[in-house]
Structure formats: structure tokens, C-alpha cells
């Protein structure tokens, strides 16, 4: 073999050795431990809703507030009835925000008169703290944890009902589900 060939072979072998060892370069490295700890989840619940007085039903038409016996009350267009009850809130969580609502989807039993049922409009749900402060948009936060709140739901006989629609008929009300649902974005 001539000198040039030997030199080329030696250079090639050196290159292979250098490239083969390319993965063995050492880089500086250090490590430490992060702080551990315990994560505890919050809670959200309502106690049983107890009627505020008697049956919990009141006639609030025209700004009045008169306790009524629901089976004896004869509703007419324009009347507004309110059911109110108290419940204790359990709401713990650093960024917790939840909204009270009434699920009225199954409010009327199957034997209810459809004409009267169509005229009774669910008008509002409000919530007040034990000090009488209204919770805006029926919103609860962790500041309300352990507080007894008054929840009031209203039902209005549509004042635009005309003719003899829904006269002399009746509806039977089922229990209405009061929900407290966490809001996706804390406020």
C-alpha cells in the first residue's frame, strides 16, 4: 500500500473513532428535590330545604306577602306565588363559586291540567343570606360556607291569559329540585 492510501486509511479510522465517541461527551448536571405536600379538595352541598313558615307558600301578588294554604288558594291571571325555604350551604374551596337554580322540568305531575300548566310561568329564584343580603344572581362562594340561606322560587299565572283559558282547573306540583352547581370560571 502506498503512503497516500495508508494516510487516507488512518484519517478515516480516526474520523470513525471520533464520531463513534460523539455520544460520550459529558454535560454538567445537578438535581434537587421539589417540595411535597398535601392537596385537599373542597366541598359543595346544600342541606335539606326546610319551609320558612307553614307550607312555605306565600301570595306575593302586588308586593304583598301573605301565607297561604296551597290547596285552598284559587289562583287567577296575574297572581304570583312564592315558595321559600332555608338551607345551610357547605361551600369550601379557594376559588369556589356556584349558582343556585330550580330544576322545574318535572314540577307538574302527569295529572295536571295542561291549559293551566301552560299559563304558570317560573319567574325567578332568589337567595338571601341570614342577614337578609340578596346573593347576586343566586351565586354562592366559599364566604357563604356554613351559612343558612333563604331560597325563594316564584310562579306567576300569566297575566295575559284571556277568555276562559284554564278556569276551574288544577295542577299538582311535585317537589322541585334546588341545585347548587359550581361555576366553571370563579368570579
C-alpha positions as CSV (number, residue, x, y, z in Angstrom):
1,X,0.0,0.0,0.0
2,X,1.3,3.4,-0.8
3,X,1.8,6.2,1.5
4,X,-1.2,8.2,0.4
5,X,-3.5,5.2,0.8
6,X,-2.2,4.5,4.3
7,X,-2.7,8.1,5.3
8,X,-6.2,8.1,3.9
9,X,-7.0,4.9,5.8
10,X,-5.6,6.3,9.0
11,X,-7.6,9.5,8.6
12,X,-10.8,7.6,8.0
13,X,-10.2,5.4,11.1
14,X,-9.5,8.4,13.2
15,X,-12.8,10.0,12.0
16,X,-14.7,6.9,12.8
17,X,-13.3,6.7,16.3
18,X,-14.1,10.4,16.9
19,X,-17.6,10.1,15.5
20,X,-18.3,6.9,17.4
21,X,-17.4,8.6,20.7
22,X,-19.6,11.7,20.0
23,X,-22.3,10.4,22.3
24,X,-19.9,10.2,25.3
25,X,-19.4,14.0,25.8
26,X,-20.2,14.8,29.4
27,X,-22.6,17.7,30.2
28,X,-23.0,19.2,33.6
29,X,-26.0,18.2,35.5
30,X,-27.4,18.7,39.0
31,X,-30.6,17.8,40.8
32,X,-32.6,18.9,43.8
33,X,-36.0,17.8,45.3
34,X,-39.2,19.8,45.0
35,X,-41.4,20.5,47.9
36,X,-44.0,17.8,48.5
37,X,-47.3,18.4,50.2
38,X,-50.9,17.5,50.5
39,X,-53.7,18.8,48.2
40,X,-57.2,18.8,49.8
41,X,-60.3,19.2,47.7
42,X,-63.2,21.5,48.7
43,X,-66.8,20.7,49.2
44,X,-70.2,21.9,47.8
45,X,-73.5,20.9,49.3
46,X,-77.0,22.0,50.5
47,X,-78.8,20.7,53.5
48,X,-82.5,19.8,53.2
49,X,-84.5,22.9,52.3
50,X,-87.0,23.5,55.1
51,X,-90.1,25.7,54.5
52,X,-89.7,29.1,56.1
53,X,-93.1,29.0,57.7
54,X,-96.1,26.7,57.5
55,X,-96.1,25.1,54.0
56,X,-93.6,27.7,52.7
57,X,-96.1,29.1,50.2
58,X,-97.0,32.8,50.1
59,X,-99.1,35.0,47.8
60,X,-96.7,37.9,46.8
61,X,-99.0,39.4,44.2
62,X,-98.7,43.2,44.1
63,X,-96.0,43.4,46.7
64,X,-98.0,41.7,49.5
65,X,-96.6,38.7,51.3
66,X,-99.4,36.5,52.8
67,X,-99.0,32.9,53.9
68,X,-101.4,30.6,52.1
69,X,-102.7,27.1,52.2
70,X,-101.9,26.0,48.7
71,X,-104.9,23.5,48.2
72,X,-107.4,26.3,49.3
73,X,-105.9,29.1,47.2
74,X,-107.6,29.9,43.9
75,X,-105.1,31.4,41.5
76,X,-106.1,33.9,38.8
77,X,-104.2,35.5,36.0
78,X,-101.6,38.0,37.4
79,X,-101.2,36.2,40.7
80,X,-97.6,35.4,41.8
81,X,-97.0,32.7,44.4
82,X,-93.6,32.2,46.1
83,X,-92.2,29.1,47.8
84,X,-89.4,29.8,50.3
85,X,-87.2,27.5,52.3
86,X,-84.0,27.7,54.2
87,X,-80.9,25.5,53.6
88,X,-77.4,25.5,55.0
89,X,-74.6,25.8,52.5
90,X,-71.4,23.9,52.6
91,X,-69.0,25.7,50.2
92,X,-65.3,25.3,50.8
93,X,-62.7,25.9,48.1
94,X,-60.3,28.7,47.5
95,X,-61.8,29.7,44.1
96,X,-65.2,28.2,44.6
97,X,-68.2,29.9,43.0
98,X,-71.6,28.2,42.5
99,X,-75.1,29.2,41.4
100,X,-78.4,28.1,42.9
101,X,-81.2,27.2,40.5
102,X,-84.5,25.5,40.5
103,X,-85.0,22.5,38.1
104,X,-88.6,22.9,37.1
105,X,-88.6,20.3,34.4
106,X,-90.7,17.9,36.4
107,X,-92.5,20.4,38.5
108,X,-96.0,19.4,37.4
109,X,-97.4,15.9,37.9
110,X,-98.9,14.0,35.0
111,X,-102.4,14.6,36.2
112,X,-102.1,18.4,36.0
113,X,-104.3,20.3,33.6
114,X,-102.2,21.2,30.5
115,X,-104.1,24.5,30.0
116,X,-103.3,25.8,33.5
117,X,-99.8,24.3,33.4
118,X,-99.1,26.3,30.2
119,X,-100.1,29.5,31.9
120,X,-98.0,29.1,35.0
121,X,-94.6,30.7,34.4
122,X,-91.5,30.1,36.5
123,X,-90.4,33.7,37.1
124,X,-87.4,33.7,39.4
125,X,-85.2,32.2,42.0
126,X,-83.6,34.4,44.6
127,X,-81.4,33.6,47.6
128,X,-80.7,35.7,50.7
129,X,-78.2,35.3,53.5
130,X,-79.2,35.0,57.1
131,X,-78.5,38.8,57.4
132,X,-81.0,39.5,54.6
133,X,-78.5,40.3,52.0
134,X,-79.5,39.2,48.5
135,X,-76.9,37.0,46.8
136,X,-76.5,38.5,43.3
137,X,-77.6,36.0,40.6
138,X,-78.1,33.5,43.4
139,X,-74.3,33.0,43.5
140,X,-72.6,31.3,46.4
141,X,-68.9,31.4,47.3
142,X,-66.7,30.0,50.0
143,X,-67.6,33.1,52.0
144,X,-71.1,31.5,52.4
145,X,-69.7,28.3,53.9
146,X,-71.9,27.2,56.9
147,X,-74.4,30.0,56.3
148,X,-78.2,29.4,56.3
149,X,-79.7,31.0,53.3
150,X,-83.3,31.5,52.3
151,X,-84.2,30.3,48.8
152,X,-87.3,31.7,47.2
153,X,-88.9,30.5,43.9
154,X,-91.8,32.3,42.2
155,X,-94.6,31.1,39.9
156,X,-96.8,33.5,38.1
157,X,-100.1,32.9,36.4
158,X,-99.5,34.6,33.1
159,X,-101.4,38.0,33.3
160,X,-102.0,37.9,29.5
161,X,-104.2,34.8,29.8
162,X,-107.5,35.6,28.1
163,X,-111.0,34.2,27.7
164,X,-111.8,31.2,29.8
165,X,-108.4,29.5,29.4
166,X,-107.5,27.4,32.5
167,X,-110.6,28.3,34.5
168,X,-111.7,25.8,37.1
169,X,-108.7,23.5,36.5
170,X,-105.9,22.4,38.7
171,X,-102.3,21.4,38.7
172,X,-100.5,19.1,41.2
173,X,-97.0,20.2,42.0
174,X,-94.2,17.8,42.5
175,X,-91.2,18.6,44.7
176,X,-88.8,21.0,42.8
177,X,-85.2,20.2,42.8
178,X,-83.0,23.0,44.0
179,X,-79.5,22.7,42.6
180,X,-76.2,24.3,43.6
181,X,-73.8,24.0,40.7
182,X,-70.2,25.0,40.6
183,X,-69.4,27.7,38.0
184,X,-66.6,26.9,35.5
185,X,-65.0,30.3,36.0
186,X,-64.6,31.6,39.5
187,X,-65.8,35.2,40.0
